[in-house]
Amino acid sequence: TDTGVMRAYDAASGALHWRERLRGRYLASLLGGDGKVYACSTSGLTTVVAAEPSFRILARNQLQGDCRASFAVADSHFLVRTADFLYCIAPDEGS
């Protein structure tokens, strides 16, 4: 939600798995893939949550500038625009 409440539901039954509050306010759309859900708050705090029946935060990273734009994906790269910067987040070439 805009107020930072994230919920996970069972796709088949509609049963609620969990409901947790993330830090901040959220206007950008969530991005899901590879077993993860990415959420970027208006203050640039990016939270990565496991797409699992149990709530688990995998990472938190702070970007510079306000973030109201949704993530974009190109190949295996994430593009994130804040008020001040355009970020390109790519996988480690060594992995």
C-alpha positions, 0 to 999 in steps of 0.5 A: 500500500502507499503507507508501506503495508505489504501482504502476501496471498496464496494464489490458489486459495486467496489465503493471507500468508503475511502482512507486514509494514515496511519503512516509509511511503510507497508510490512506485509499483512493486517489481517481482521476479526470481523469487523476490519482490522489490519495493522502493519508498519515496525516500529511496529506501529499496527493500527486497523481500522473499516471495515466500509464505513467510515474511523475510527481508533479503536486503535494504539499500538507500538510494539518493533522492526521492523515488516515485518511479517504478523499476524498469528491467532490461536483460538482467539489469534494473533501472531506477530513477530518483529525483536526482539520479538514474541507477542501473543495477546489474548482476556481478559479472563474476557470479 
